[in-house]
């Protein structure tokens, strides 16, 4: 039989609390002790006055009254990372007199120390039920309060308290620069109208929220299932909208990626295979994507990338697959508000896991850039993760500029001996061919400005300027006498080619701007250059070096200026062990590529704070969501339209105008106030047989609209309805 874990008040605890009610005194809780119960479980009793075998004692950090039950007290204590080497199976709460007030049977947890290969701060939480919480007092000794990095995990899931949360974190962690970056990253920039479908659903009191992703989304390797970010987001939405109906489904599947999401042949089965999956929510024979479509989400969170990058995806293929996915979503009868989540990074410990940081980050950047370029909301867990782990912000940049070929010995490498290099000139030596100098700084975004003097025509005399050069690839700007071209890696064909007449033996100014997926190239006058190329591509979203040279007759270069868009940086705030957990089955996370419970709480959940806050704001599109009265006198379409499979009788009304139901629509009976649900299966004349009871069908009918409802087979429609449309 499985072990049952619980907390009970002891006899003396009950007596003291009962006496406090009568006398008006308070029970002062001061200490929490943990024990290993001598190596095996036992069932605590009310008669106990101490633990079976105490191994550690600490002060109580906090006592809180439960939000949902005023008679529940939640007691929290922390065991610091420096303490450990024991297992915990029992825990007891003691008062100022040293009496055992409550005792709990605790799931076996090993508390490691550094000699075990990892350390962690451990929070212990016990919940007590008492008749009157006002008769229990917390007596805190200031010398035993432990303010640790885990304090950030106690942040309340309330968007309205976000600013005070940031101040609280800043007071507790000596990482002010990183905290400012974190604070800024949490405050999302929501594209206008990107969440309108979800907002309208909330306005109508019911919203369907779906999560579509991989094992991170499914919540794998969590000791407690509620720690997963999907559950945390769901609970925060419920807390934010307590009077609304929130229908939630997590469609995450471990080990799967965006290509599986796009595969209509990847279907529900009786087990998990390469072509089938099985979950409590799945139906045999139905594709993964159809499950989400049939759920008819108003808010859809899409989170892929970790498995994609491990399985050979590039930034370009990820963006292509995202486009395929949203194209499919846009065919649904109800197109939801979509939120895209760039993936976090795996461990840097290649002995544990070989997945590369740069490839994974390029896939995450493709998600971020795709969302920005197409107006989708971003929940940027990747950005928060890197601020917390590395102290670097992927989005906020700090520009620095470097003039000339300064400090060649330290800053430049490659074929430096093949050139005459001055402070502001780079001239190839006689008969030198196919040589380059390389700026050693690794960067993913910046500006290259330089003057080029061509000596020969065609590609033989062309200028070659490369950027983002790494083993993953590079971009090359080729300037020759008749063209300017942009290539990626060693492709025989350019990404883009523009005719341009460039005279020989004359200095020509060229400016290259590259930032994310955007590439812009100018030539001509330094003060008023002409834009020659403006291009967006999801290729090469990685960092790398800048190199300059040529293939045959190398041009002269001078007046170089390199602007580097450096990632804003502070100090790391958390270790990978804290953010990803360990490989131990007793810890949340897997130490490799799955977040710890703390990770779900501090880099996934906060990426949704401003999104949920935005859902509380009114729709910014001009117009209002107003009702149109649909009076009784509905028509019976018997013989003209299919008979509903439900056996009910169908009625319809033709309405003036032509309205896109994706803008928001609802139907309410005026006599009872009951709402019909918009059908996701009866979407046109050919599918009307799918119209179910208490739902309605709505679609275009020539220059007008048509609406259908059903009633019991012997009934008729005698009531009026309000049809809400956004106008």
C-alpha positions as CSV (number, residue, x, y, z in Angstrom):
1,X,0.0,0.0,0.0
2,X,1.4,3.5,-0.9
3,X,2.5,5.6,2.0
4,X,0.2,8.4,3.1
5,X,1.7,11.7,4.1
6,X,-0.1,14.1,6.5
7,X,0.2,16.6,9.4
8,X,-1.7,16.4,12.6
9,X,-2.0,18.5,15.8
10,X,-0.7,16.7,18.8
11,X,-2.8,16.3,22.0
12,X,-0.8,19.0,23.7
13,X,-1.1,21.2,20.6
14,X,-4.9,20.8,20.6
15,X,-5.0,21.6,24.3
16,X,-2.9,24.7,24.0
17,X,-4.9,26.1,21.1
18,X,-8.2,25.4,22.8
19,X,-6.9,27.0,26.0
20,X,-5.8,30.1,24.0
21,X,-9.3,30.6,22.7
22,X,-10.6,30.6,26.3
23,X,-7.9,32.7,27.9
24,X,-7.1,35.1,25.0
25,X,-3.4,34.1,25.0
26,X,-1.5,33.0,21.9
27,X,0.4,29.9,21.0
28,X,3.9,31.1,19.9
29,X,5.4,28.9,17.2
30,X,9.2,29.3,17.1
31,X,10.9,26.1,15.8
32,X,10.7,23.4,13.2
33,X,12.6,20.2,13.6
34,X,13.1,17.5,11.0
35,X,14.1,13.9,11.5
36,X,14.9,10.7,9.6
37,X,12.7,8.5,11.8
38,X,15.6,6.1,12.2
39,X,15.6,5.0,8.5
40,X,12.0,4.0,7.9
41,X,8.5,5.5,7.8
42,X,6.1,5.4,10.7
43,X,2.6,6.9,11.3
44,X,2.8,9.9,13.8
45,X,0.3,10.0,16.6
46,X,-1.3,12.7,18.7
47,X,0.5,11.5,21.8
48,X,4.0,12.2,20.6
49,X,6.0,14.8,22.4
50,X,9.1,14.7,20.1
51,X,10.4,13.3,16.9
52,X,11.6,9.7,16.6
53,X,15.1,10.9,15.6
54,X,15.7,14.6,15.1
55,X,18.5,15.5,12.7
56,X,18.1,19.3,12.3
57,X,16.4,22.2,14.0
58,X,15.7,25.6,12.6
59,X,13.7,28.7,13.2
60,X,10.3,29.2,11.4
61,X,10.7,31.6,8.5
62,X,7.0,32.5,8.0
63,X,3.4,31.6,8.9
64,X,0.7,32.5,6.4
65,X,-3.1,32.0,6.5
66,X,-4.3,30.1,3.5
67,X,-6.1,32.2,0.9
68,X,-8.9,29.7,0.5
69,X,-9.4,28.4,4.1
70,X,-9.1,30.9,7.0
71,X,-8.5,28.0,9.4
72,X,-5.4,26.7,7.6
73,X,-1.9,27.9,8.6
74,X,1.0,27.3,6.3
75,X,4.3,27.2,8.1
76,X,7.6,27.6,6.1
77,X,11.2,27.0,7.1
78,X,14.4,26.9,5.2
79,X,17.4,24.6,5.5
80,X,20.4,26.3,4.0
81,X,22.6,24.8,1.3
82,X,25.5,24.4,3.8
83,X,23.5,21.9,6.0
84,X,22.8,18.4,4.9
85,X,23.9,14.8,4.6
86,X,20.6,13.4,6.0
87,X,17.2,12.2,4.9
88,X,13.9,13.7,6.0
89,X,10.8,11.6,6.8
90,X,9.3,13.4,9.8
91,X,8.9,17.1,10.8
92,X,7.5,18.8,13.9
93,X,6.5,22.3,14.9
94,X,7.5,23.4,18.4
95,X,6.3,26.4,20.4
96,X,8.2,28.8,22.7
97,X,7.9,26.3,25.6
98,X,9.5,23.6,23.6
99,X,6.3,21.6,23.3
100,X,5.5,19.7,20.1
101,X,2.4,21.3,18.6
102,X,2.1,19.5,15.3
103,X,3.9,16.6,13.6
104,X,4.0,15.5,10.0
105,X,4.9,12.4,8.0
106,X,7.1,13.8,5.2
107,X,7.9,12.2,1.8
108,X,11.5,11.0,2.0
109,X,13.8,13.8,0.8
110,X,17.6,13.7,0.9
111,X,19.3,16.9,1.8
112,X,22.6,17.0,0.1
113,X,25.9,18.8,1.0
114,X,28.7,19.8,-1.3
115,X,30.5,16.5,-0.8
116,X,27.5,14.8,-2.5
117,X,28.2,16.6,-5.7
118,X,25.4,19.2,-5.4
119,X,23.9,21.5,-2.8
120,X,20.5,23.1,-2.5
121,X,18.5,25.2,-0.1
122,X,15.4,23.2,1.0
123,X,12.1,24.8,1.9
124,X,9.8,22.8,4.2
125,X,6.1,23.6,4.3
126,X,3.5,22.3,6.7
127,X,-0.2,23.1,6.8
128,X,-2.1,23.0,10.0
129,X,-5.9,23.2,10.5
130,X,-6.8,25.2,13.7
131,X,-10.2,26.6,14.8
132,X,-9.0,30.2,15.1
133,X,-5.8,31.3,13.3
134,X,-5.7,34.6,15.3
135,X,-4.8,32.5,18.4
136,X,-1.5,31.4,16.8
137,X,1.4,33.8,16.7
138,X,4.8,33.5,15.0
139,X,7.7,34.5,17.2
140,X,10.7,35.1,14.9
141,X,14.3,35.3,16.2
142,X,15.9,37.7,13.8
143,X,19.1,35.7,13.9
144,X,17.4,32.6,12.4
145,X,15.6,34.2,9.5
146,X,17.1,32.9,6.3
147,X,16.9,35.2,3.2
148,X,18.1,32.9,0.4
149,X,18.0,33.1,-3.4
150,X,15.0,30.8,-3.3
151,X,13.1,33.8,-1.8
152,X,12.3,34.8,-5.4
153,X,10.1,31.6,-5.6
154,X,7.8,32.9,-2.9
155,X,6.7,35.8,-5.1
156,X,3.0,36.0,-5.1
157,X,1.3,35.1,-8.3
158,X,-0.4,38.4,-8.6
159,X,0.2,40.7,-11.5
160,X,-1.0,43.8,-9.6
161,X,1.9,43.2,-7.1
162,X,4.6,42.7,-9.7
163,X,6.4,45.9,-8.9
164,X,6.5,45.2,-5.1
165,X,7.8,41.7,-5.9
166,X,10.7,43.1,-7.9
167,X,11.6,45.5,-5.0
168,X,11.4,42.5,-2.5
169,X,13.7,40.5,-4.7
170,X,16.2,43.4,-5.0
171,X,16.3,43.7,-1.2
172,X,17.0,40.0,-0.7
173,X,19.6,39.4,-3.5
174,X,22.7,41.4,-4.0
175,X,22.4,41.4,-7.8
176,X,21.0,44.9,-8.5
177,X,21.9,45.1,-12.2
178,X,20.6,41.6,-13.0
179,X,17.4,42.4,-11.0
180,X,16.8,45.5,-13.1
181,X,17.2,43.4,-16.2
182,X,14.9,40.7,-14.8
183,X,12.3,43.4,-13.8
184,X,12.4,44.9,-17.3
185,X,12.2,41.4,-19.0
186,X,9.1,40.5,-17.0
187,X,7.3,43.6,-18.3
188,X,6.2,42.2,-21.6
189,X,5.6,44.3,-24.7
190,X,2.2,43.0,-25.9
191,X,1.5,43.7,-29.6
192,X,-1.8,45.6,-30.2
193,X,-4.8,43.4,-30.7
194,X,-2.7,40.2,-30.3
195,X,-4.8,39.0,-27.4
196,X,-8.2,40.2,-28.5
197,X,-9.8,36.8,-28.9
198,X,-8.8,35.8,-25.4
199,X,-10.1,39.2,-24.1
200,X,-13.5,38.8,-25.7
201,X,-13.8,35.3,-24.3
202,X,-13.2,36.6,-20.8
203,X,-15.7,39.4,-21.4
204,X,-18.2,36.6,-22.2
205,X,-17.2,34.8,-18.9
206,X,-15.7,31.7,-20.4
207,X,-12.2,31.2,-21.8
208,X,-10.6,28.0,-23.1
209,X,-6.8,28.0,-22.4
210,X,-4.6,25.3,-24.1
211,X,-0.9,24.6,-23.9
212,X,0.8,22.9,-26.9
213,X,4.4,21.9,-26.4
214,X,7.0,19.4,-25.4
215,X,8.1,17.7,-22.1
216,X,8.7,21.1,-20.4
217,X,5.1,22.1,-21.1
218,X,3.8,18.7,-20.0
219,X,5.7,19.2,-16.7
220,X,8.0,16.2,-16.8
221,X,10.4,15.6,-13.9
222,X,8.4,17.6,-11.4
223,X,8.1,16.1,-7.9
224,X,4.8,17.9,-7.6
225,X,2.7,18.2,-10.8
226,X,1.4,21.6,-9.7
227,X,4.9,23.1,-10.1
228,X,4.8,23.0,-13.9
229,X,4.5,26.4,-15.5
230,X,1.3,25.4,-17.4
231,X,-0.5,24.7,-14.1
232,X,1.0,27.8,-12.5
233,X,-0.2,30.0,-15.3
234,X,-3.7,28.3,-15.2
235,X,-3.9,29.0,-11.4
236,X,-2.8,32.6,-11.9
237,X,-5.5,33.1,-14.6
238,X,-8.1,31.6,-12.2
239,X,-6.9,33.9,-9.4
240,X,-7.0,36.9,-11.7
241,X,-10.5,36.1,-13.0
242,X,-12.2,34.5,-10.0
243,X,-15.7,34.9,-11.5
244,X,-14.9,33.5,-14.9
245,X,-15.0,30.0,-16.2
246,X,-11.5,28.9,-17.1
247,X,-11.4,25.7,-19.2
248,X,-7.8,24.4,-19.2
249,X,-6.0,21.6,-21.0
250,X,-2.3,20.8,-21.2
251,X,-1.6,19.1,-24.5
252,X,2.1,18.9,-23.9
253,X,3.9,15.7,-25.1
254,X,7.3,14.7,-23.8
255,X,9.9,14.1,-26.5
256,X,8.0,15.7,-29.3
257,X,8.5,18.9,-31.3
258,X,7.0,21.3,-33.8
259,X,7.3,18.8,-36.7
260,X,5.1,16.4,-34.8
261,X,2.6,19.3,-34.2
262,X,2.5,19.9,-37.9
263,X,2.1,16.2,-38.7
264,X,-1.5,15.2,-39.2
265,X,-0.5,11.5,-39.2
266,X,0.9,11.7,-35.6
267,X,-2.2,10.4,-33.9
268,X,-3.5,9.2,-30.6
269,X,-3.0,5.5,-29.9
270,X,-2.8,3.1,-27.0
271,X,0.9,3.8,-26.2
272,X,3.7,6.2,-27.1
273,X,5.5,5.3,-30.3
274,X,7.2,7.3,-33.1
275,X,3.8,7.7,-34.8
276,X,1.3,7.6,-31.8
277,X,0.8,8.9,-28.3
278,X,-1.4,8.1,-25.4
279,X,-2.6,10.5,-22.6
280,X,-5.7,10.7,-20.5
281,X,-7.0,13.4,-22.8
282,X,-6.2,11.7,-26.1
283,X,-8.5,9.8,-28.5
284,X,-7.3,6.9,-30.6
285,X,-6.9,7.8,-34.3
286,X,-7.2,11.6,-33.7
287,X,-4.1,13.7,-34.6
288,X,-2.3,15.8,-32.0
289,X,-3.2,19.0,-33.9
290,X,-6.8,18.0,-34.2
291,X,-7.0,17.5,-30.4
292,X,-6.1,21.2,-29.9
293,X,-8.4,22.4,-32.7
294,X,-11.4,20.5,-31.2
295,X,-10.7,22.0,-27.8
296,X,-11.4,25.4,-29.5
297,X,-8.9,27.5,-27.4
298,X,-9.4,31.2,-27.0
299,X,-5.8,31.4,-25.7
300,X,-3.2,29.0,-27.2
301,X,0.3,28.8,-25.7
302,X,2.8,27.3,-28.2
303,X,6.1,26.2,-26.7
304,X,8.6,24.2,-28.8
305,X,12.3,24.3,-29.5
306,X,14.3,22.2,-27.0
307,X,13.7,18.9,-28.8
308,X,13.7,20.6,-32.2
309,X,17.2,21.9,-31.7
310,X,18.4,18.6,-30.3
311,X,17.0,16.8,-33.3
312,X,18.8,18.8,-35.9
313,X,16.5,21.8,-36.4
314,X,18.0,25.1,-37.5
315,X,16.7,28.6,-36.7
316,X,15.5,28.7,-40.3
317,X,13.6,25.4,-40.2
318,X,12.1,26.4,-36.8
319,X,10.7,29.6,-38.3
320,X,9.4,27.7,-41.3
321,X,7.6,25.2,-39.1
322,X,6.2,28.0,-37.0
323,X,4.8,29.5,-40.1
324,X,3.3,26.2,-41.1
325,X,1.7,25.8,-37.7
326,X,0.1,29.3,-37.6
327,X,-1.1,28.8,-41.1
328,X,-3.0,25.7,-39.9
329,X,-4.3,27.5,-36.8
330,X,-5.6,30.3,-39.0
331,X,-7.9,27.8,-40.8
332,X,-9.8,27.1,-37.6
333,X,-13.3,28.3,-37.3
334,X,-12.2,30.1,-34.1
335,X,-8.7,31.5,-34.5
336,X,-7.3,31.8,-31.0
337,X,-4.9,34.4,-29.5
338,X,-1.5,32.7,-29.8
339,X,1.4,33.2,-27.4
340,X,4.8,31.9,-28.5
341,X,7.4,30.7,-25.9
342,X,11.1,30.7,-26.9
343,X,12.8,27.6,-25.3
344,X,15.2,27.8,-22.5
345,X,18.8,26.5,-22.9
346,X,20.1,23.1,-21.8
347,X,22.9,22.6,-19.3
348,X,26.4,23.8,-20.2
349,X,27.8,20.6,-18.7
350,X,28.5,18.6,-21.9
351,X,29.5,15.6,-19.9
352,X,25.8,15.3,-18.9
353,X,24.3,16.5,-22.2
354,X,25.9,17.4,-25.6
355,X,23.2,19.7,-26.9
356,X,24.8,23.0,-28.0
357,X,23.9,26.3,-26.4
358,X,24.3,28.3,-29.6
359,X,22.1,26.0,-31.7
360,X,19.4,25.9,-29.1
361,X,19.6,29.7,-28.6
362,X,19.3,30.2,-32.4
363,X,16.1,28.2,-32.4
364,X,14.8,30.2,-29.5
365,X,15.8,33.4,-31.3
366,X,13.9,32.2,-34.4
367,X,10.8,31.9,-32.2
368,X,11.3,35.4,-30.8
369,X,11.9,37.0,-34.2
370,X,9.0,35.2,-35.8
371,X,6.7,36.4,-33.1
372,X,7.9,40.0,-33.4
373,X,7.8,40.0,-37.2
374,X,4.2,38.6,-37.3
375,X,2.6,40.4,-34.3
376,X,2.4,37.5,-31.8
377,X,2.7,37.8,-28.1
378,X,5.9,36.4,-26.6
379,X,6.3,34.7,-23.2
380,X,10.1,35.0,-23.1
381,X,11.2,32.2,-20.7
382,X,14.5,32.0,-22.7
383,X,15.3,35.7,-21.9
384,X,14.5,35.3,-18.2
385,X,16.5,32.1,-17.9
386,X,19.6,33.7,-19.4
387,X,19.4,36.7,-17.1
388,X,19.1,34.4,-14.0
389,X,21.8,31.8,-15.1
390,X,24.2,34.0,-17.0
391,X,23.4,37.5,-16.0
392,X,22.9,38.4,-19.7
393,X,19.9,39.9,-21.4
394,X,19.2,38.7,-25.0
395,X,17.0,41.7,-25.8
396,X,18.4,44.8,-24.1
397,X,21.7,45.9,-25.7
398,X,24.5,48.2,-24.9
399,X,26.3,49.6,-27.9
400,X,30.1,50.2,-28.1
401,X,32.0,51.4,-31.1
402,X,35.6,50.7,-32.2
403,X,37.4,52.7,-34.8
404,X,40.3,51.5,-36.9
405,X,42.4,48.3,-36.7
406,X,43.5,49.0,-33.1
407,X,45.7,46.6,-31.1
408,X,46.0,44.1,-33.9
409,X,48.0,41.6,-31.9
410,X,45.1,41.1,-29.3
411,X,42.0,42.1,-31.3
412,X,42.7,40.6,-34.8
413,X,43.7,37.2,-36.0
414,X,43.6,35.3,-39.3
415,X,46.0,36.2,-42.1
416,X,47.3,39.4,-40.5
417,X,50.8,38.8,-41.9
418,X,49.3,39.0,-45.5
419,X,48.3,42.6,-45.0
420,X,49.8,46.0,-44.2
421,X,47.8,47.1,-41.2
422,X,47.8,50.6,-40.0
423,X,45.6,52.3,-37.5
424,X,43.0,53.0,-40.1
425,X,44.0,51.0,-43.2
426,X,44.1,47.3,-44.3
427,X,46.1,46.9,-47.6
428,X,46.9,43.4,-49.0
429,X,50.6,42.7,-49.6
430,X,51.7,42.0,-53.2
431,X,50.4,38.9,-54.9
432,X,48.3,37.9,-51.8
433,X,45.1,36.1,-52.7
434,X,42.2,34.6,-50.7
435,X,43.2,36.1,-47.4
436,X,41.2,37.5,-44.5
437,X,41.7,39.2,-41.1
438,X,39.3,38.3,-38.3
439,X,38.0,40.5,-35.5
440,X,38.2,38.1,-32.5
441,X,35.1,39.5,-30.7
442,X,32.0,37.2,-30.9
443,X,28.8,39.1,-31.4
444,X,25.4,38.5,-33.0
445,X,24.3,42.0,-33.8
446,X,26.0,45.2,-34.8
447,X,27.1,47.6,-37.5
448,X,30.1,47.4,-39.9
449,X,31.2,50.6,-41.6
450,X,34.2,50.7,-43.9
451,X,35.5,52.2,-47.1
452,X,36.5,49.8,-49.9
453,X,38.7,50.4,-53.0
454,X,38.2,47.8,-55.7
455,X,41.1,47.0,-58.0
456,X,39.5,44.5,-60.5
457,X,36.1,43.7,-62.0
458,X,33.7,40.8,-61.3
459,X,34.1,38.4,-58.4
460,X,37.8,38.2,-58.8
461,X,38.1,41.8,-57.5
462,X,35.2,41.8,-55.1
463,X,35.2,42.9,-51.5
464,X,34.2,40.1,-49.1
465,X,32.9,41.2,-45.6
466,X,31.7,38.4,-43.4
467,X,29.8,38.6,-40.1
468,X,28.4,36.1,-37.6
469,X,31.2,33.8,-38.7
470,X,31.3,30.5,-36.8
471,X,31.2,26.8,-37.4
472,X,27.4,27.1,-37.9
473,X,27.8,29.4,-40.9
474,X,28.2,33.1,-41.8
475,X,26.8,35.9,-43.8
476,X,28.9,37.5,-46.6
477,X,28.4,40.9,-48.2
478,X,30.0,40.9,-51.6
479,X,30.7,44.2,-53.3
480,X,31.9,44.0,-56.9
481,X,32.0,46.6,-59.7
482,X,28.5,45.8,-61.0
483,X,26.6,44.1,-58.0
484,X,26.2,44.1,-54.3
485,X,25.1,40.7,-52.9
486,X,24.3,39.0,-49.6
487,X,25.1,35.3,-49.2
488,X,24.8,32.9,-46.3
489,X,27.6,30.5,-45.8
490,X,29.0,28.8,-49.0
491,X,25.8,28.9,-51.0
492,X,26.4,29.2,-54.7
493,X,23.4,31.5,-55.0
494,X,23.0,34.8,-53.1
495,X,20.1,35.5,-50.8
496,X,19.7,38.7,-52.6
497,X,21.5,40.5,-55.3
498,X,21.1,44.2,-56.4
499,X,22.7,45.8,-59.5
500,X,25.2,48.5,-58.4
501,X,27.8,50.3,-60.3
502,X,31.0,50.7,-58.2
503,X,34.0,52.4,-59.8
504,X,37.5,50.9,-59.5
505,X,40.3,52.6,-57.6
506,X,37.8,54.8,-55.8
507,X,36.9,54.6,-52.1
508,X,33.3,53.5,-51.7
509,X,31.6,53.7,-48.3
510,X,29.6,50.6,-47.2
511,X,27.5,50.2,-44.1
512,X,26.1,46.8,-42.9
513,X,23.5,46.7,-40.1
514,X,22.5,43.3,-38.7
515,X,20.2,42.8,-35.8
516,X,18.2,39.5,-35.3
517,X,16.5,38.6,-38.5
518,X,17.0,42.0,-40.1
519,X,19.8,42.9,-42.5
520,X,20.3,46.3,-44.1
521,X,23.1,47.4,-46.4
522,X,23.9,50.9,-47.5
523,X,26.5,52.4,-49.9
524,X,27.5,55.8,-51.2
525,X,28.0,59.0,-49.3
526,X,28.9,58.6,-45.6
527,X,26.5,61.4,-44.5
528,X,23.7,60.3,-46.8
529,X,24.1,56.7,-47.8
530,X,21.7,54.9,-50.1
531,X,19.9,51.8,-48.9
532,X,20.7,48.9,-51.3
533,X,19.5,45.8,-49.5
534,X,16.9,45.4,-46.7
535,X,16.2,41.8,-46.0
536,X,14.6,39.6,-43.3
537,X,15.8,36.0,-43.0
538,X,15.7,33.4,-40.2
539,X,19.0,32.0,-41.4
540,X,22.1,32.4,-39.3
541,X,20.5,33.6,-36.0
542,X,23.7,32.8,-34.1
543,X,26.7,34.9,-33.0
544,X,30.1,34.9,-34.6
545,X,33.1,37.1,-35.7
546,X,33.6,39.7,-38.4
547,X,36.2,39.1,-41.1
548,X,37.4,41.2,-44.0
549,X,39.3,40.2,-47.2
550,X,38.9,38.9,-50.7
551,X,39.3,35.9,-52.9
552,X,41.7,36.9,-55.8
553,X,42.5,40.5,-56.2
554,X,41.9,41.8,-52.6
555,X,40.6,45.4,-52.3
556,X,42.1,48.0,-50.0
557,X,40.1,48.9,-46.9
558,X,40.2,51.9,-44.6
559,X,38.2,53.9,-42.1
560,X,36.7,50.9,-40.4
561,X,34.2,51.4,-37.6
562,X,32.7,48.4,-35.8
563,X,29.6,49.0,-33.6
564,X,28.9,46.0,-31.3
565,X,25.4,45.5,-29.8
566,X,26.5,43.9,-26.6
567,X,24.0,42.1,-24.4
568,X,23.2,44.0,-21.3
569,X,24.8,42.2,-18.4
570,X,24.9,41.9,-14.6
571,X,25.8,38.9,-12.4
572,X,24.3,35.4,-12.5
573,X,21.8,35.0,-9.7
574,X,21.2,31.2,-9.8
575,X,23.2,28.1,-10.6
576,X,22.2,25.6,-13.2
577,X,21.5,23.1,-10.4
578,X,18.9,25.5,-9.0
579,X,17.3,26.3,-12.3
580,X,17.4,22.8,-13.9
581,X,17.6,20.6,-10.8
582,X,19.7,17.5,-10.7
583,X,19.7,14.0,-12.2
584,X,18.3,12.6,-8.9
585,X,14.8,11.3,-9.1
586,X,14.1,13.0,-5.7
587,X,14.6,16.5,-7.1
588,X,12.4,18.4,-9.6
589,X,14.0,19.0,-12.9
590,X,16.5,16.6,-14.6
591,X,19.7,18.6,-14.4
592,X,19.8,18.7,-18.2
593,X,17.0,20.4,-20.1
594,X,13.9,20.3,-17.8
595,X,13.3,23.1,-15.3
596,X,13.3,22.6,-11.6
597,X,10.1,23.5,-9.8
598,X,11.9,26.8,-8.9
599,X,12.7,27.2,-12.6
600,X,9.1,26.9,-13.6
601,X,8.3,29.5,-10.9
602,X,10.9,32.1,-11.7
603,X,11.5,32.1,-15.5
604,X,8.5,30.4,-17.0
605,X,5.6,31.8,-14.9
606,X,6.8,35.4,-14.8
607,X,7.1,35.5,-18.6
608,X,3.2,35.4,-18.5
609,X,2.7,38.0,-15.8
610,X,2.1,40.9,-18.2
611,X,0.2,38.7,-20.6
612,X,-2.3,37.9,-17.9
613,X,-2.3,41.6,-16.8
614,X,-3.1,42.5,-20.4
615,X,-6.1,40.3,-20.4
616,X,-7.6,42.5,-17.7
617,X,-7.4,45.5,-19.9
618,X,-10.1,46.5,-22.4
619,X,-9.8,45.8,-26.1
620,X,-8.0,48.7,-27.9
621,X,-9.6,48.2,-31.3
622,X,-12.1,50.9,-32.1
623,X,-15.7,49.8,-31.7
624,X,-17.8,48.1,-29.0
625,X,-19.1,44.6,-28.4
626,X,-22.8,45.2,-28.6
627,X,-25.9,42.9,-28.8
628,X,-28.2,42.7,-31.8
629,X,-31.7,41.4,-30.9
630,X,-32.7,38.3,-32.8
631,X,-36.5,38.1,-32.3
632,X,-38.6,35.0,-32.2
633,X,-40.0,33.7,-35.5
634,X,-37.1,31.4,-36.5
635,X,-37.5,29.4,-39.7
636,X,-37.7,25.6,-39.9
637,X,-35.2,24.4,-42.5
638,X,-36.5,20.9,-42.6
639,X,-35.7,19.5,-46.1
640,X,-33.3,22.3,-46.9
641,X,-30.5,21.4,-44.5
642,X,-29.1,18.3,-42.9
643,X,-30.9,16.9,-39.8
644,X,-28.8,17.2,-36.7
645,X,-27.1,14.0,-35.5
646,X,-28.4,14.7,-32.0
647,X,-32.0,14.1,-33.2
648,X,-33.0,17.6,-32.2
649,X,-34.9,20.0,-34.4
650,X,-33.0,22.8,-36.1
651,X,-34.1,26.5,-36.7
652,X,-32.4,29.3,-38.4
653,X,-32.4,33.1,-38.9
654,X,-30.8,35.1,-41.7
655,X,-29.2,38.3,-40.5
656,X,-28.3,41.5,-42.4
657,X,-24.7,42.3,-42.9
658,X,-21.6,40.1,-43.2
659,X,-19.6,39.6,-40.0
660,X,-16.3,37.8,-39.2
661,X,-17.1,35.6,-36.2
662,X,-13.4,35.5,-35.3
663,X,-13.8,39.1,-34.2
664,X,-15.9,37.8,-31.3
665,X,-19.5,36.5,-31.1
666,X,-21.9,35.2,-28.5
667,X,-25.6,34.2,-28.4
668,X,-27.7,34.6,-25.2
669,X,-31.3,33.7,-24.5
670,X,-33.1,36.8,-23.1
671,X,-35.6,34.8,-21.2
672,X,-33.2,32.7,-19.2
673,X,-29.9,34.5,-19.7
674,X,-28.3,31.2,-20.8
675,X,-25.5,31.4,-23.4
676,X,-25.2,29.1,-26.4
677,X,-21.7,28.0,-27.3
678,X,-20.4,28.6,-30.7
679,X,-20.0,25.3,-32.5
680,X,-16.5,24.4,-33.6
681,X,-17.8,21.4,-35.7
682,X,-20.9,22.8,-37.4
683,X,-19.2,25.5,-39.4
684,X,-20.9,25.5,-42.8
685,X,-23.8,23.9,-44.6
686,X,-22.0,20.6,-45.2
687,X,-21.2,20.1,-41.5
688,X,-24.6,21.3,-39.9
689,X,-25.4,17.8,-38.9
690,X,-22.8,18.2,-36.2
691,X,-24.7,20.9,-34.5
692,X,-25.1,19.8,-30.8
693,X,-27.7,20.9,-28.2
694,X,-27.0,24.3,-26.5
695,X,-24.6,25.3,-29.3
696,X,-25.1,27.5,-32.3
697,X,-23.7,27.6,-35.8
698,X,-22.9,30.9,-37.5
699,X,-21.4,31.4,-41.0
700,X,-21.6,33.6,-44.1
701,X,-24.7,33.2,-46.4
702,X,-24.0,35.2,-49.5
703,X,-24.1,38.9,-48.6
704,X,-25.6,38.1,-45.2
705,X,-25.1,35.8,-42.3
706,X,-27.0,32.8,-41.1
707,X,-27.4,31.4,-37.6
708,X,-28.7,28.0,-36.5
709,X,-29.8,26.5,-33.1
710,X,-31.6,23.3,-32.1
711,X,-34.4,22.4,-29.8
712,X,-35.9,19.1,-28.7
713,X,-37.5,17.3,-31.7
714,X,-41.1,18.3,-30.8
715,X,-40.2,21.9,-29.8
716,X,-40.1,25.3,-31.4
717,X,-38.3,28.6,-30.7
718,X,-40.5,31.0,-28.7
719,X,-37.8,33.2,-27.2
720,X,-35.7,36.2,-28.3
721,X,-31.9,36.2,-28.3
722,X,-29.2,38.8,-28.0
723,X,-26.4,38.2,-30.5
724,X,-23.3,39.9,-29.4
725,X,-20.9,41.1,-32.1
726,X,-18.0,43.5,-32.2
727,X,-19.0,46.6,-34.0
